[in-house]
Amino acid sequence: MRGPSIVSPVVDRVPTLLPLRAHPLARPHAWEIVAGHGAAFTVVVDVARGPGSGRDPAYTAALSRLAAAGVRLLGYVDVDLSTRPVDRIRADVYRWAGYPVQGVFLDNVPVSPHSIGPVAIAARLAQRADLPDVVLNPGGPPDQTYRDLGLPICVFDGSWRDYRRWNGAGALPGDGHLVHAVPPWELDEAARLQVSRGAGFGIVTDLGAPDPYADLPAWCGQVPGLAELNPPTPLPRRPRPHRLINAGSGLPGSAAAAGSVGRSRTTGS
């Protein structure tokens, strides 16, 4: 019977895209750890399933600290499979422009070429709002029309169990792979599999349902210079039912791996 092993701090990992929902006042230690990773991390910020209705001063201060540490920041915007009204998407994008973020993470992006309109509009709005870093998350390989936008794409967003079964059809080298519900003793294996499948960016986390991004993955606490800090206390968990970014900044724009994806939604689930 296997037990939890020590997660190696030196295992090769793809550049990290970390969706982070923990409020900076509720989990200040988590935010401090993220700052310690600096430019190695791109963080997807989610105040309230988006930027919320007004600016949260705690988030403004915390995000300013992360930006000063070199962390790249993306604001979460739910496209809702292109069913969300464009005016609401526009409102979210422009609210994010009031925070110290460099771009937006468009979640629940559809894969059909007939639904690309709101996604393309959202990307243009972000550019106009001086938020040039845009990442798409359809959670599966999309139609080529989405590739033609020239944006980084997350082609897998699901559980470790599904990731191991995935044959990578439709993925390209450099795409994003977001993998959650990984047993702690298999985190290194998951990270190595991302690398071997050609992922350009992504995350592996031991957290799972109902929210894989309520706290940091177990391996995140291993930051040089932060050894004197106590490890973060995990939040109580219910039983598990189960810039355009360029290559030098942490998230390239295109990953390979290996068919059908369990579309477990990333930051919007």
N, C-alpha and C positions, 0 to 999 in steps of 0.2 A: 504494500500500500504506500503510495507516494504522499509525502507531506510537503508543506510549503518550504521551498528552498530560498536561499538568499538571492535576490534579484541583482544581477551583475550591473554595476554602474558603468562598465566599459563596453557593454554589448553594442554592436553597431545598430544605429537606429536611423530611420529616415527623419528628415526635418519634421519637427513636431507641430501639428495643428491641434491646439487644445481648446475645445469648447469648455467654458467655465461659467457655471451658474451660481456658484457660492457667492453670497453677498460679502463684500469686503469687511463689513462690520461683524458679520457672523463668523467668518473664517479668515481673520487677518493673517494667520500663519500661512494659509495656503497661498495668499497673494504675495507674501514675502518670499516664499519658496519659488514661485513663478518668476519674480523679479530676479532671483539668483540665477536663473537659467538664461536671462538676457536674450540676446539675439538668436539663441537656439530655438526659441519658442515663438510661434504665432498664436495668439489667443483670440478666440471668438467670444465676445462679450455679450451677455444676455441679461439685461436689467429686468425686464418683465415681458418675456416672449417678444423681445424687441427693445427699443430704447425707452419704453414707458411713455407716459403722457407729459412728463416734465423732467427737467434735469435733476438727478440725484447727486447732491454734493459729495456724498461718500464715494460714489463711483467716479466722479470727476477727479477727486484727489487720488484715489487708488490707481486710476488709469494714467494719470500724469506721472506717478511714480514708476509704473511699468514702462511707459514710453521713455522716461529718462534712463531706464536700465537697458534700453535697446530692444524691448519686447515689441513685436509688431502686433497691432490691434485691429480687429475686424468687428464691426457691429452686426449683430444678428438681425436678419430680415426674413420673415416667412412669406414665401411666394404662394404657398398653399396650392401647388400644382396649377398655377396660373388662374385659379378661381378667385383669388383675392382682388378686390377693386384696386385699380392702378393708383387712385388718389390716396389710398391707405398705404400702399407701398411707398409712394412719393413722400408722404408724411414721415414715415419711419426713416427713410434715407436722410431727409433733411434734419430730423431730430438728431440722428447720429452725427451729423456735421457739427453739432454743438458740443460733442465730446472729443477728447484727444485721441481719435482713432484714425487709421490710415485708409480704411476701406470698409467693405461690407461682405458678409457671408450670406449668400442667398440660399435659403434652405427650402426643402420640399419643391425643388425644381422638377418640372415634368420631363419626360424623355421624348414625347411626340413632337415632330416638327410643326404640327398644327397648333401647338401651345406655346411657341417660343416668344410670341409678341411681348407679354408682360415681363419676361426675363430680360429680353434685349432692352426694353424701356428702362427697367430697373438699373441695368448696367450703365446706360447712358446717363441716367439721373445721378448715379454715384460719381461719375466722371465730372459732371457739371458742379456737383457739390464739393469738389476737391477731395474726393474719396476714391483715389485711383485703383486701389487694390481690391479686386473683386474675385471671389471664389464661388463656384456653383456647386451645390450638393443635390444632385438627383438621386443619389444613393445607388445608382446602377448606371451602366453605360448608356448614354443618350444618343439620339440621332446626330448625324454628322453636322446638322445645322447649328447645334450648340458648340461643336468644336470650332466652327467657323467664326465664332465670337472671339476666339483667341484667349479664352479665360481658363485658369486652372479648374479642374473638375474632379469632384469626389465620385468615383465610380463604384465604391463599396462603402456601405454604412450598415453594419449589422454585427451579429454575434460572432464570437470565435468559432463556435460550432459551424455556422454557415460559411465563415471565411475559409475554413479548412476544406470544405466541400466545393467551394467556388472554383470554376475552371477558367475564370478571367476573360471569357468571351466579350469582346467589345472594349476591353481596357487597352490603354496605351502606356508606354513607359513614361513615368512622371506624374501619372494620375494620383489622386488621393485615395487612401484606404483607411477607413475609420472602423476600428475593431474593438468591441466591448465584451464584457462578461467573460474575460479570460481568467482562468484559475491562476492564482498568484504564482504557482510553481511553473506555469507555462508562459509567463510574460516574455521571458527572453526568447523562447521559441517563436512566439507570435511576432516579435520584433524582427527576428532573423527571416521569417517567412515574408514579411513585408519587403525587406531588402531584396530577397531572392526573386520576388515577383515584380520587381522594378518599380515599386511605389516611389513617387517623388516626394510625398509628404503624407502625414497621417497621424494616427494615435493608436496605441494599444492601452486598454485600461482593464483592470480587474473588476471595476464597478459594472453593474448591469441594471436590469429593470428594477424599479420604475424610472430611474433617471441615472444613466451612466456618467453624467457630467455634473453631479451634485457635489463632487469633491475631486481631489487629485488622484490619479493612479498611484499605486503603491511605489512605483519606481521613481516618481517625481521628487521625492524627498532627498535623493542622493545628489546633492549639489556641492561641488567643491567650495569650501569656505563657510558652509552652513552646517557643518558637522556638530557644532556646539548647540544647535537648536534641537528642541525635542521634536520627534516626528509628529505629524499632524494626527489628531484623534479622528478616526473615521466617524462620519455621521451615522446614526442608527439606520439600518437598512431593513426593509421588508424582505421576506424570502423571495428569491428570484423565481418567477414562473419560467420560468425557464431559468500687387498693385496691379492691377494685374501683377501678380507676384513674379519677380524674376528669380533666376536660379541662385543668384548670390544672396538673396535676402531671406532664404529659408524655405520658401515654397516655389518650386519651379512650376512650369506650366504643362507638364504632360506625363502612365504607370502601367505596368503589365502585371498580369497575375493570372490567376487562373480561373459557368454558367448561370445558374439562376441565383439571384441575390435575394436574401431575405431583407426586404427594404425596411429595416428598423430605422426610424427617423432619428437623425443626429440630435440636433439641439432643440428640435421642436417636439420631441415625443413626450 
